[in-house]
Structure formats: structure tokens, C-alpha cells
Amino acid sequence: MRKVILYIAVSLDHFIARKDGAVDWLDNAVKHIENEDYGYQTFYNGIDTTLMGRKTFDEVLGFDVPFPYPDKKNFVFTKDQDFSHEHAEAINTNAAEFVQALKSKPGKDIWLIGGGQLNTTLAKAGLIDEMMMTVFPVLLGEGIPLFLSHQTQQSFTLKDQQVYSNHIIKLHYQKINE
């Protein structure tokens, strides 16, 4: 069965974006290491599908670059019945049911891009199999949290970790199936 992997950047206080959805702190928090992608390309090659909420999708479109995932099947969870984009399909149905069915179909792993509301929905349903968090050494103080509300308890084990010279830490957790 395919895995849903939450691959995301977080601040030390576990925010994924500012309150307005901005992620400018990703560029301003640290000096980036030349030619270092923090494992992104290897991860990206292992997926064929992305999942994101509408606000996250709109933020991605605002990066002022071509759509970054044109070679993947992209699903955007939205209530907007008129949503249309050449590289993404709108999902207006129950997110947990949709993702559960998607996991059983053939294919590579599935990237849960976020945001907080979709992360919460899929976590509550027990559908996140792995979490790969790139932790930036910055406190935002407020913003959109990784998960919006209390979760039912789920256990994960640390599968891998990497500390970079610019103080970014990549943590890779795998769900323990109890």
C-alpha cells in the first residue's frame, strides 16, 4: 500500500506558515548551503501524487515561479465548486475517505504538502504514515500550526535524522502500527 508522507518545513515552535500563510521565513531564517536540497530531490522522485489544501495551493501559486509539480498528480481539497487549474484536480468530498481510497491504488508514495487543516484531518484519521520535518532554527511566535487541534495519540519512531551546518535539522518519523 502507498504511504502518505507529510514532508514539510516547520519553525522551532512548530508553525508551518505565518498567520497570513506567508513562508518568507524559510528564506530569511538561515543562510542556505550552496547545492544542498536537504533531501528534497530524492523524496520528490519517490512520489507521484501531492495533496494540499486550497490555501496552501494558493500560496504555492504565489511563489512567482511555474507550477512546481507539473509531473505529479495533484489534488487540492477545496469547497470551491468552480476550482480549476491545469495541473490540479479539485476534491470536494471527505478528505479522509478520498485519501484512504487513494492509498489502496497502485503508485508511488503520496506527498501531503499541507496545510494545517488538511494535516489535522488526515492525522485524526490515522492516515499519515511518515513525517519528514525540516526544522528551521527560528521562533515565529504565532502562525499556522503543524496540526490545528488535539490529536488522538499516535506513536512514531525516528527513522532518520540529519543536522546541517546551518543548524537546520531534518527529522524523519515513521508511524508505529499498534
TIVO-2410 file (N, C-alpha, C; in nm, 3 decimals):
# residues 178
REC num residu      c1      c2      c3 atome chaine
REC   1      M   0.085  -0.118   0.000     N      A
REC   1      M   0.000   0.000   0.000    CA      A
REC   1      M   0.089   0.124   0.000     C      A
REC   2      R   0.045   0.225  -0.070     N      A
REC   2      R   0.117   0.352  -0.077    CA      A
REC   2      R   0.117   0.419   0.060     C      A
REC   3      K   0.221   0.498   0.085     N      A
REC   3      K   0.231   0.571   0.210    CA      A
REC   3      K   0.198   0.718   0.187     C      A
REC   4      V   0.134   0.779   0.285     N      A
REC   4      V   0.116   0.924   0.287    CA      A
REC   4      V   0.228   0.979   0.374     C      A
REC   5      I   0.306   1.068   0.315     N      A
REC   5      I   0.420   1.127   0.385    CA      A
REC   5      I   0.400   1.278   0.396     C      A
REC   6      L   0.395   1.325   0.520     N      A
REC   6      L   0.390   1.469   0.545    CA      A
REC   6      L   0.535   1.518   0.538     C      A
REC   7      Y   0.568   1.587   0.430     N      A
REC   7      Y   0.702   1.640   0.408    CA      A
REC   7      Y   0.688   1.791   0.416     C      A
REC   8      I   0.746   1.851   0.522     N      A
REC   8      I   0.712   1.990   0.549    CA      A
REC   8      I   0.823   2.060   0.626     C      A
REC   9      A   0.830   2.191   0.614     N      A
REC   9      A   0.921   2.273   0.694    CA      A
REC   9      A   0.843   2.329   0.811     C      A
REC  10      V   0.908   2.333   0.928     N      A
REC  10      V   0.845   2.388   1.048    CA      A
REC  10      V   0.945   2.477   1.122     C      A
REC  11      S   0.890   2.571   1.196     N      A
REC  11      S   0.972   2.653   1.284    CA      A
REC  11      S   0.994   2.575   1.413     C      A
REC  12      L   1.081   2.627   1.500     N      A
REC  12      L   1.105   2.560   1.628    CA      A
REC  12      L   0.978   2.549   1.712     C      A
REC  13      D   0.887   2.645   1.695     N      A
REC  13      D   0.760   2.639   1.769    CA      A
REC  13      D   0.650   2.572   1.687     C      A
REC  14      H   0.689   2.497   1.586     N      A
REC  14      H   0.604   2.409   1.504    CA      A
REC  14      H   0.495   2.481   1.425     C      A
REC  15      F   0.530   2.599   1.376     N      A
REC  15      F   0.442   2.667   1.281    CA      A
REC  15      F   0.492   2.637   1.141     C      A
REC  16      I   0.396   2.623   1.048     N      A
REC  16      I   0.432   2.594   0.909    CA      A
REC  16      I   0.423   2.718   0.821     C      A
REC  17      A   0.363   2.823   0.873     N      A
REC  17      A   0.349   2.948   0.799    CA      A
REC  17      A   0.310   3.058   0.897     C      A
REC  18      R   0.324   3.180   0.852     N      A
REC  18      R   0.274   3.293   0.931    CA      A
REC  18      R   0.121   3.289   0.929     C      A
REC  19      K   0.056   3.370   1.012     N      A
REC  19      K  -0.091   3.370   1.018    CA      A
REC  19      K  -0.154   3.395   0.881     C      A
REC  20      D  -0.088   3.478   0.798     N      A
REC  20      D  -0.142   3.510   0.666    CA      A
REC  20      D  -0.102   3.406   0.560     C      A
REC  21      G  -0.035   3.298   0.604     N      A
REC  21      G   0.006   3.192   0.511    CA      A
REC  21      G   0.145   3.210   0.453     C      A
REC  22      A   0.208   3.323   0.479     N      A
REC  22      A   0.340   3.350   0.421    CA      A
REC  22      A   0.447   3.257   0.478     C      A
REC  23      V   0.539   3.218   0.393     N      A
REC  23      V   0.650   3.131   0.433    CA      A
REC  23      V   0.784   3.198   0.404     C      A
REC  24      D   0.786   3.331   0.405     N      A
REC  24      D   0.908   3.406   0.378    CA      A
REC  24      D   1.021   3.372   0.474     C      A
REC  25      W   0.986   3.331   0.594     N      A
REC  25      W   1.086   3.296   0.695    CA      A
REC  25      W   1.175   3.179   0.653     C      A
REC  26      L   1.128   3.098   0.558     N      A
REC  26      L   1.211   2.986   0.509    CA      A
REC  26      L   1.337   3.037   0.440     C      A
REC  27      D   1.326   3.150   0.374     N      A
REC  27      D   1.442   3.207   0.305    CA      A
REC  27      D   1.525   3.296   0.396     C      A
REC  28      N   1.461   3.353   0.498     N      A
REC  28      N   1.529   3.451   0.582    CA      A
REC  28      N   1.584   3.395   0.712     C      A
REC  29      A   1.546   3.274   0.749     N      A
REC  29      A   1.582   3.220   0.880    CA      A
REC  29      A   1.728   3.179   0.890     C      A
REC  30      V   1.784   3.130   0.782     N      A
REC  30      V   1.921   3.079   0.785    CA      A
REC  30      V   1.991   3.107   0.652     C      A
REC  31      K   2.120   3.098   0.656     N      A
REC  31      K   2.197   3.104   0.531    CA      A
REC  31      K   2.191   2.963   0.472     C      A
REC  32      H   2.143   2.955   0.350     N      A
REC  32      H   2.131   2.823   0.288    CA      A
REC  32      H   2.266   2.774   0.237     C      A
REC  33      I   2.280   2.645   0.237     N      A
REC  33      I   2.404   2.581   0.194    CA      A
REC  33      I   2.397   2.563   0.042     C      A
REC  34      E   2.499   2.611  -0.025     N      A
REC  34      E   2.501   2.603  -0.172    CA      A
REC  34      E   2.493   2.458  -0.218     C      A
REC  35      N   2.408   2.431  -0.316     N      A
REC  35      N   2.388   2.299  -0.376    CA      A
REC  35      N   2.334   2.195  -0.279     C      A
REC  36      E   2.270   2.236  -0.171     N      A
REC  36      E   2.211   2.144  -0.074    CA      A
REC  36      E   2.059   2.154  -0.086     C      A
REC  37      D   1.993   2.042  -0.113     N      A
REC  37      D   1.847   2.044  -0.125    CA      A
REC  37      D   1.778   1.976  -0.007     C      A
REC  38      Y   1.855   1.940   0.095     N      A
REC  38      Y   1.801   1.882   0.219    CA      A
REC  38      Y   1.721   1.754   0.193     C      A
REC  39      G   1.759   1.678   0.091     N      A
REC  39      G   1.694   1.552   0.058    CA      A
REC  39      G   1.570   1.565  -0.028     C      A
REC  40      Y   1.541   1.686  -0.073     N      A
REC  40      Y   1.417   1.710  -0.148    CA      A
REC  40      Y   1.408   1.627  -0.276     C      A
REC  41      Q   1.511   1.627  -0.359     N      A
REC  41      Q   1.502   1.559  -0.489    CA      A
REC  41      Q   1.482   1.410  -0.474     C      A
REC  42      T   1.551   1.350  -0.379     N      A
REC  42      T   1.533   1.206  -0.352    CA      A
REC  42      T   1.389   1.179  -0.310     C      A
REC  43      F   1.337   1.262  -0.219     N      A
REC  43      F   1.199   1.247  -0.176    CA      A
REC  43      F   1.104   1.266  -0.294     C      A
REC  44      Y   1.123   1.372  -0.370     N      A
REC  44      Y   1.035   1.406  -0.481    CA      A
REC  44      Y   1.029   1.293  -0.585     C      A
REC  45      N   1.140   1.228  -0.608     N      A
REC  45      N   1.144   1.118  -0.705    CA      A
REC  45      N   1.066   0.995  -0.657     C      A
REC  46      G   1.040   0.987  -0.527     N      A
REC  46      G   0.969   0.873  -0.471    CA      A
REC  46      G   0.819   0.889  -0.460     C      A
REC  47      I   0.768   1.003  -0.506     N      A
REC  47      I   0.623   1.027  -0.501    CA      A
REC  47      I   0.568   1.050  -0.641     C      A
REC  48      D   0.439   1.027  -0.656     N      A
REC  48      D   0.375   1.059  -0.783    CA      A
REC  48      D   0.247   1.140  -0.764     C      A
REC  49      T   0.217   1.175  -0.638     N      A
REC  49      T   0.091   1.242  -0.606    CA      A
REC  49      T   0.116   1.344  -0.495     C      A
REC  50      T   0.048   1.459  -0.504     N      A
REC  50      T   0.052   1.557  -0.396    CA      A
REC  50      T  -0.090   1.584  -0.347     C      A
REC  51      L  -0.097   1.619  -0.218     N      A
REC  51      L  -0.223   1.657  -0.154    CA      A
REC  51      L  -0.201   1.792  -0.087     C      A
REC  52      M  -0.291   1.885  -0.111     N      A
REC  52      M  -0.280   2.014  -0.043    CA      A
REC  52      M  -0.416   2.080  -0.029     C      A
REC  53      G  -0.425   2.159   0.076     N      A
REC  53      G  -0.544   2.239   0.096    CA      A
REC  53      G  -0.543   2.358   0.001     C      A
REC  54      R  -0.657   2.422  -0.012     N      A
REC  54      R  -0.671   2.533  -0.106    CA      A
REC  54      R  -0.580   2.650  -0.070     C      A
REC  55      K  -0.570   2.685   0.058     N      A
REC  55      K  -0.485   2.798   0.097    CA      A
REC  55      K  -0.339   2.768   0.066     C      A
REC  56      T  -0.297   2.647   0.089     N      A
REC  56      T  -0.160   2.608   0.058    CA      A
REC  56      T  -0.137   2.613  -0.093     C      A
REC  57      F  -0.234   2.565  -0.169     N      A
REC  57      F  -0.224   2.570  -0.315    CA      A
REC  57      F  -0.209   2.714  -0.362     C      A
REC  58      D  -0.290   2.804  -0.308     N      A
REC  58      D  -0.281   2.945  -0.346    CA      A
REC  58      D  -0.146   3.005  -0.309     C      A
REC  59      E  -0.091   2.964  -0.195     N      A
REC  59      E   0.042   3.012  -0.155    CA      A
REC  59      E   0.148   2.962  -0.253     C      A
REC  60      V   0.138   2.836  -0.295     N      A
REC  60      V   0.232   2.780  -0.393    CA      A
REC  60      V   0.223   2.858  -0.524     C      A
REC  61      L   0.103   2.892  -0.567     N      A
REC  61      L   0.088   2.969  -0.691    CA      A
REC  61      L   0.148   3.109  -0.679     C      A
REC  62      G   0.156   3.160  -0.558     N      A
REC  62      G   0.211   3.294  -0.535    CA      A
REC  62      G   0.362   3.300  -0.531     C      A
REC  63      F   0.431   3.188  -0.550     N      A
REC  63      F   0.578   3.186  -0.544    CA      A
REC  63      F   0.643   3.254  -0.664     C      A
REC  64      D   0.566   3.294  -0.762     N      A
REC  64      D   0.617   3.364  -0.880    CA      A
REC  64      D   0.717   3.278  -0.958     C      A
REC  65      V   0.686   3.149  -0.967     N      A
REC  65      V   0.761   3.054  -1.049    CA      A
REC  65      V   0.658   2.966  -1.118     C      A
REC  66      P   0.695   2.894  -1.222     N      A
REC  66      P   0.600   2.800  -1.282    CA      A
REC  66      P   0.552   2.698  -1.178     C      A
REC  67      F   0.436   2.641  -1.199     N      A
REC  67      F   0.382   2.544  -1.104    CA      A
REC  67      F   0.488   2.437  -1.078     C      A
REC  68      P   0.525   2.413  -0.951     N      A
REC  68      P   0.641   2.329  -0.922    CA      A
REC  68      P   0.622   2.178  -0.933     C      A
REC  69      Y   0.498   2.129  -0.950     N      A
REC  69      Y   0.476   1.984  -0.952    CA      A
REC  69      Y   0.398   1.940  -1.076     C      A
REC  70      P   0.434   1.987  -1.195     N      A
REC  70      P   0.354   1.955  -1.313    CA      A
REC  70      P   0.359   1.808  -1.353     C      A
REC  71      D   0.461   1.736  -1.308     N      A
REC  71      D   0.478   1.595  -1.343    CA      A
REC  71      D   0.411   1.501  -1.244     C      A
REC  72      K   0.337   1.554  -1.148     N      A
REC  72      K   0.269   1.474  -1.046    CA      A
REC  72      K   0.119   1.489  -1.060     C      A
REC  73      K   0.046   1.396  -1.001     N      A
REC  73      K  -0.099   1.407  -0.991    CA      A
REC  73      K  -0.125   1.490  -0.866     C      A
REC  74      N  -0.189   1.605  -0.881     N      A
REC  74      N  -0.208   1.699  -0.772    CA      A
REC  74      N  -0.356   1.711  -0.736     C      A
REC  75      F  -0.384   1.693  -0.607     N      A
REC  75      F  -0.521   1.705  -0.558    CA      A
REC  75      F  -0.527   1.822  -0.460     C      A
REC  76      V  -0.625   1.910  -0.482     N      A
REC  76      V  -0.645   2.026  -0.396    CA      A
REC  76      V  -0.780   2.009  -0.328     C      A
REC  77      F  -0.780   2.011  -0.196     N      A
REC  77      F  -0.903   1.996  -0.118    CA      A
REC  77      F  -0.963   2.135  -0.098     C      A
REC  78      T  -1.081   2.153  -0.154     N      A
REC  78      T  -1.145   2.284  -0.155    CA      A
REC  78      T  -1.296   2.269  -0.155     C      A
REC  79      K  -1.361   2.371  -0.101     N      A
REC  79      K  -1.508   2.376  -0.106    CA      A
REC  79      K  -1.555   2.451  -0.231     C      A
REC  80      D  -1.462   2.512  -0.301     N      A
REC  80      D  -1.491   2.591  -0.420    CA      A
REC  80      D  -1.530   2.498  -0.535     C      A
REC  81      Q  -1.656   2.497  -0.569     N      A
REC  81      Q  -1.706   2.411  -0.676    CA      A
REC  81      Q  -1.657   2.455  -0.814     C      A
REC  82      D  -1.609   2.578  -0.824     N      A
REC  82      D  -1.562   2.631  -0.953    CA      A
REC  82      D  -1.410   2.623  -0.969     C      A
REC  83      F  -1.341   2.558  -0.875     N      A
REC  83      F  -1.195   2.548  -0.882    CA      A
REC  83      F  -1.153   2.480  -1.011     C      A
REC  84      S  -1.053   2.539  -1.074     N      A
REC  84      S  -1.000   2.481  -1.197    CA      A
REC  84      S  -0.854   2.522  -1.211     C      A
REC  85      H  -0.770   2.424  -1.241     N      A
REC  85      H  -0.629   2.452  -1.267    CA      A
REC  85      H  -0.576   2.340  -1.356     C      A
REC  86      E  -0.491   2.374  -1.450     N      A
REC  86      E  -0.443   2.275  -1.547    CA      A
REC  86      E  -0.363   2.163  -1.485     C      A
REC  87      H  -0.302   2.186  -1.366     N      A
REC  87      H  -0.217   2.085  -1.305    CA      A
REC  87      H  -0.277   2.023  -1.179     C      A
REC  88      A  -0.401   2.058  -1.145     N      A
REC  88      A  -0.456   2.009  -1.019    CA      A
REC  88      A  -0.604   1.976  -1.033     C      A
REC  89      E  -0.645   1.877  -0.958     N      A
REC  89      E  -0.785   1.835  -0.955    CA      A
REC  89      E  -0.845   1.872  -0.820     C      A
REC  90      A  -0.962   1.932  -0.823     N      A
REC  90      A  -1.031   1.970  -0.700    CA      A
REC  90      A  -1.097   1.848  -0.637     C      A
REC  91      I  -1.086   1.839  -0.505     N      A
REC  91      I  -1.154   1.735  -0.429    CA      A
REC  91      I  -1.249   1.805  -0.333     C      A
REC  92      N  -1.377   1.781  -0.352     N      A
REC  92      N  -1.480   1.845  -0.270    CA      A
REC  92      N  -1.547   1.746  -0.175     C      A
REC  93      T  -1.496   1.623  -0.171     N      A
REC  93      T  -1.556   1.520  -0.087    CA      A
REC  93      T  -1.476   1.504   0.042     C      A
REC  94      N  -1.515   1.411   0.126     N      A
REC  94      N  -1.449   1.384   0.252    CA      A
REC  94      N  -1.302   1.350   0.228     C      A
REC  95      A  -1.212   1.431   0.285     N      A
REC  95      A  -1.068   1.415   0.260    CA      A
REC  95      A  -1.016   1.280   0.308     C      A
REC  96      A  -1.055   1.238   0.426     N      A
REC  96      A  -1.005   1.111   0.481    CA      A
REC  96      A  -1.049   0.993   0.395     C      A
REC  97      E  -1.174   0.992   0.353     N      A
REC  97      E  -1.222   0.882   0.269    CA      A
REC  97      E  -1.151   0.882   0.134     C      A
REC  98      F  -1.131   1.001   0.077     N      A
REC  98      F  -1.063   1.010  -0.052    CA      A
REC  98      F  -0.920   0.957  -0.041     C      A
REC  99      V  -0.848   0.999   0.063     N      A
REC  99      V  -0.708   0.958   0.078    CA      A
REC  99      V  -0.698   0.810   0.110     C      A
REC 100      Q  -0.789   0.758   0.190     N      A
REC 100      Q  -0.787   0.614   0.219    CA      A
REC 100      Q  -0.801   0.534   0.089     C      A
REC 101      A  -0.891   0.575   0.002     N      A
REC 101      A  -0.909   0.506  -0.126    CA      A
REC 101      A  -0.785   0.525  -0.215     C      A
REC 102      L  -0.728   0.643  -0.214     N      A
REC 102      L  -0.610   0.672  -0.295    CA      A
REC 102      L  -0.491   0.585  -0.253     C      A
REC 103      K  -0.475   0.563  -0.124     N      A
REC 103      K  -0.363   0.481  -0.074    CA      A
REC 103      K  -0.370   0.338  -0.126     C      A
REC 104      S  -0.490   0.288  -0.153     N      A
REC 104      S  -0.504   0.149  -0.197    CA      A
REC 104      S  -0.482   0.132  -0.348     C      A
REC 105      K  -0.471   0.242  -0.420     N      A
REC 105      K  -0.448   0.235  -0.565    CA      A
REC 105      K  -0.298   0.220  -0.592     C      A
REC 106      P  -0.263   0.158  -0.705     N      A
REC 106      P  -0.121   0.142  -0.737    CA      A
REC 106      P  -0.053   0.278  -0.759     C      A
REC 107      G   0.074   0.284  -0.727     N      A
REC 107      G   0.150   0.406  -0.750    CA      A
REC 107      G   0.260   0.422  -0.648     C      A
REC 108      K   0.330   0.534  -0.660     N      A
REC 108      K   0.435   0.569  -0.566    CA      A
REC 108      K   0.372   0.630  -0.441     C      A
REC 109      D   0.456   0.673  -0.349     N      A
REC 109      D   0.407   0.736  -0.227    CA      A
REC 109      D   0.338   0.869  -0.257     C      A
REC 110      I   0.269   0.921  -0.156     N      A
REC 110      I   0.185   1.039  -0.169    CA      A
REC 110      I   0.241   1.148  -0.076     C      A
REC 111      W   0.262   1.267  -0.130     N      A
REC 111      W   0.315   1.380  -0.053    CA      A
REC 111      W   0.200   1.463   0.001     C      A
REC 112      L   0.188   1.465   0.132     N      A
REC 112      L   0.097   1.557   0.198    CA      A
REC 112      L   0.172   1.687   0.218     C      A
REC 113      I   0.143   1.785   0.133     N      A
REC 113      I   0.211   1.914   0.140    CA      A
REC 113      I   0.153   1.997   0.255     C      A
REC 114      G   0.025   1.983   0.281     N      A
REC 114      G  -0.040   2.059   0.388    CA      A
REC 114      G  -0.154   2.141   0.331     C      A
REC 115      G  -0.207   2.231   0.406     N      A
REC 115      G  -0.164   2.291   0.529    CA      A
REC 115      G  -0.224   2.230   0.655     C      A
REC 116      G  -0.230   2.318   0.755     N      A
REC 116      G  -0.265   2.275   0.888    CA      A
REC 116      G  -0.399   2.204   0.898     C      A
REC 117      Q  -0.499   2.252   0.829     N      A
REC 117      Q  -0.631   2.190   0.836    CA      A
REC 117      Q  -0.630   2.051   0.774     C      A
REC 118      L  -0.567   2.035   0.658     N      A
REC 118      L  -0.560   1.904   0.593    CA      A
REC 118      L  -0.470   1.810   0.674     C      A
REC 119      N  -0.360   1.861   0.726     N      A
REC 119      N  -0.273   1.780   0.812    CA      A
REC 119      N  -0.353   1.723   0.928     C      A
REC 120      T  -0.433   1.808   0.991     N      A
REC 120      T  -0.513   1.768   1.107    CA      A
REC 120      T  -0.615   1.663   1.070     C      A
REC 121      T  -0.685   1.685   0.962     N      A
REC 121      T  -0.788   1.590   0.917    CA      A
REC 121      T  -0.728   1.452   0.893     C      A
REC 122      L  -0.618   1.447   0.821     N      A
REC 122      L  -0.557   1.318   0.787    CA      A
REC 122      L  -0.490   1.253   0.908     C      A
REC 123      A  -0.435   1.334   0.998     N      A
REC 123      A  -0.377   1.277   1.121    CA      A
REC 123      A  -0.486   1.217   1.209     C      A
REC 124      K  -0.596   1.288   1.225     N      A
REC 124      K  -0.706   1.236   1.307    CA      A
REC 124      K  -0.759   1.104   1.253     C      A
REC 125      A  -0.753   1.088   1.120     N      A
REC 125      A  -0.799   0.964   1.057    CA      A
REC 125      A  -0.690   0.856   1.057     C      A
REC 126      G  -0.573   0.886   1.110     N      A
REC 126      G  -0.465   0.789   1.115    CA      A
REC 126      G  -0.402   0.759   0.979     C      A
REC 127      L  -0.408   0.855   0.887     N      A
REC 127      L  -0.364   0.830   0.750    CA      A
REC 127      L  -0.222   0.878   0.718     C      A
REC 128      I  -0.156   0.942   0.813     N      A
REC 128      I  -0.018   0.986   0.790    CA      A
REC 128      I   0.075   0.874   0.833     C      A
REC 129      D   0.148   0.820   0.737     N      A
REC 129      D   0.237   0.707   0.764    CA      A
REC 129      D   0.376   0.750   0.806     C      A
REC 130      E   0.422   0.861   0.751     N      A
REC 130      E   0.554   0.913   0.783    CA      A
REC 130      E   0.548   1.065   0.786     C      A
REC 131      M   0.640   1.122   0.866     N      A
REC 131      M   0.654   1.268   0.870    CA      A
REC 131      M   0.802   1.300   0.851     C      A
REC 132      M   0.829   1.384   0.752     N      A
REC 132      M   0.965   1.432   0.728    CA      A
REC 132      M   0.960   1.583   0.749     C      A
REC 133      M   1.012   1.625   0.864     N      A
REC 133      M   1.005   1.765   0.902    CA      A
REC 133      M   1.144   1.827   0.894     C      A
REC 134      T   1.154   1.936   0.822     N      A
REC 134      T   1.276   2.014   0.818    CA      A
REC 134      T   1.256   2.129   0.916     C      A
REC 135      V   1.329   2.125   1.026     N      A
REC 135      V   1.310   2.220   1.134    CA      A
REC 135      V   1.407   2.337   1.117     C      A
REC 136      F   1.352   2.456   1.102     N      A
REC 136      F   1.432   2.577   1.087    CA      A
REC 136      F   1.452   2.641   1.224     C      A
REC 137      P   1.573   2.687   1.254     N      A
REC 137      P   1.602   2.742   1.386    CA      A
REC 137      P   1.551   2.885   1.403     C      A
REC 138      V   1.420   2.897   1.404     N      A
REC 138      V   1.356   3.027   1.419    CA      A
REC 138      V   1.227   3.007   1.498     C      A
REC 139      L   1.197   3.101   1.585     N      A
REC 139      L   1.068   3.104   1.656    CA      A
REC 139      L   0.982   3.209   1.588     C      A
REC 140      L   0.865   3.169   1.542     N      A
REC 140      L   0.775   3.264   1.477    CA      A
REC 140      L   0.682   3.332   1.578     C      A
REC 141      G   0.655   3.265   1.688     N      A
REC 141      G   0.569   3.323   1.791    CA      A
REC 141      G   0.421   3.301   1.767     C      A
REC 142      E   0.381   3.304   1.643     N      A
REC 142      E   0.242   3.276   1.605    CA      A
REC 142      E   0.239   3.240   1.458     C      A
REC 143      G   0.131   3.177   1.418     N      A
REC 143      G   0.119   3.139   1.279    CA      A
REC 143      G   0.025   3.020   1.265     C      A
REC 144      I   0.039   2.950   1.155     N      A
REC 144      I  -0.042   2.831   1.129    CA      A
REC 144      I   0.034   2.711   1.184     C      A
REC 145      P  -0.024   2.642   1.283     N      A
REC 145      P   0.048   2.529   1.342    CA      A
REC 145      P   0.049   2.407   1.250     C      A
REC 146      L   0.144   2.319   1.276     N      A
REC 146      L   0.156   2.194   1.201    CA      A
REC 146      L   0.024   2.117   1.207     C      A
REC 147      F  -0.036   2.109   1.326     N      A
REC 147      F  -0.169   2.049   1.345    CA      A
REC 147      F  -0.254   2.150   1.420     C      A
REC 148      L  -0.380   2.163   1.380     N      A
REC 148      L  -0.465   2.268   1.434    CA      A
REC 148      L  -0.527   2.238   1.570     C      A
REC 149      S  -0.544   2.114   1.604     N      A
REC 149      S  -0.611   2.083   1.729    CA      A
REC 149      S  -0.560   1.951   1.785     C      A
REC 150      H  -0.609   1.919   1.900     N      A
REC 150      H  -0.568   1.797   1.968    CA      A
REC 150      H  -0.590   1.674   1.881     C      A
REC 151      Q  -0.490   1.589   1.880     N      A
REC 151      Q  -0.496   1.465   1.804    CA      A
REC 151      Q  -0.522   1.348   1.897     C      A
REC 152      T  -0.571   1.241   1.841     N      A
REC 152      T  -0.572   1.116   1.916    CA      A
REC 152      T  -0.427   1.069   1.918     C      A
REC 153      Q  -0.389   1.001   2.022     N      A
REC 153      Q  -0.249   0.961   2.036    CA      A
REC 153      Q  -0.211   0.862   1.927     C      A
REC 154      Q  -0.097   0.890   1.865     N      A
REC 154      Q  -0.037   0.801   1.766    CA      A
REC 154      Q   0.112   0.802   1.794     C      A
REC 155      S   0.177   0.689   1.778     N      A
REC 155      S   0.319   0.680   1.806    CA      A
REC 155      S   0.399   0.669   1.677     C      A
REC 156      F   0.512   0.737   1.677     N      A
REC 156      F   0.605   0.736   1.564    CA      A
REC 156      F   0.743   0.702   1.617     C      A
REC 157      T   0.826   0.647   1.531     N      A
REC 157      T   0.964   0.620   1.567    CA      A
REC 157      T   1.055   0.700   1.473     C      A
REC 158      L   1.168   0.743   1.526     N      A
REC 158      L   1.262   0.820   1.446    CA      A
REC 158      L   1.335   0.727   1.350     C      A
REC 159      K   1.313   0.747   1.222     N      A
REC 159      K   1.372   0.663   1.118    CA      A
REC 159      K   1.508   0.716   1.075     C      A
REC 160      D   1.521   0.850   1.073     N      A
REC 160      D   1.646   0.911   1.029    CA      A
REC 160      D   1.649   1.055   1.077     C      A
REC 161      Q   1.771   1.108   1.089     N      A
REC 161      Q   1.788   1.249   1.123    CA      A
REC 161      Q   1.914   1.301   1.055     C      A
REC 162      Q   1.911   1.428   1.027     N      A
REC 162      Q   2.027   1.491   0.963    CA      A
REC 162      Q   2.037   1.633   1.018     C      A
REC 163      V   2.156   1.668   1.065     N      A
REC 163      V   2.183   1.803   1.112    CA      A
REC 163      V   2.275   1.869   1.011     C      A
REC 164      Y   2.236   1.987   0.964     N      A
REC 164      Y   2.314   2.059   0.864    CA      A
REC 164      Y   2.397   2.169   0.930     C      A
REC 165      S   2.500   2.213   0.861     N      A
REC 165      S   2.592   2.312   0.917    CA      A
REC 165      S   2.525   2.448   0.943     C      A
REC 166      N   2.411   2.473   0.881     N      A
REC 166      N   2.340   2.599   0.904    CA      A
REC 166      N   2.233   2.585   1.014     C      A
REC 167      H   2.239   2.474   1.087     N      A
REC 167      H   2.154   2.449   1.204    CA      A
REC 167      H   2.012   2.404   1.169     C      A
REC 168      I   1.986   2.376   1.044     N      A
REC 168      I   1.860   2.312   1.005    CA      A
REC 168      I   1.871   2.165   1.040     C      A
REC 169      I   1.762   2.109   1.090     N      A
REC 169      I   1.758   1.966   1.125    CA      A
REC 169      I   1.645   1.900   1.047     C      A
REC 170      K   1.675   1.789   0.984     N      A
REC 170      K   1.571   1.711   0.916    CA      A
REC 170      K   1.541   1.588   1.001     C      A
REC 171      L   1.415   1.572   1.038     N      A
REC 171      L   1.370   1.458   1.118    CA      A
REC 171      L   1.274   1.375   1.035     C      A
REC 172      H   1.297   1.244   1.031     N      A
REC 172      H   1.211   1.154   0.953    CA      A
REC 172      H   1.151   1.052   1.050     C      A
REC 173      Y   1.021   1.062   1.071     N      A
REC 173      Y   0.949   0.973   1.161    CA      A
REC 173      Y   0.860   0.878   1.083     C      A
REC 174      Q   0.848   0.757   1.135     N      A
REC 174      Q   0.762   0.655   1.075    CA      A
REC 174      Q   0.658   0.613   1.179     C      A
REC 175      K   0.534   0.600   1.137     N      A
REC 175      K   0.426   0.562   1.229    CA      A
REC 175      K   0.447   0.419   1.275     C      A
REC 176      I   0.423   0.397   1.404     N      A
REC 176      I   0.428   0.263   1.461    CA      A
REC 176      I   0.286   0.208   1.454     C      A
REC 177      N   0.268   0.103   1.379     N      A
REC 177      N   0.135   0.042   1.368    CA      A
REC 177      N   0.111  -0.046   1.489     C      A
REC 178      E   0.023  -0.001   1.573     N      A
REC 178      E  -0.002  -0.071   1.700    CA      A
REC 178      E  -0.118  -0.167   1.688     C      A
***
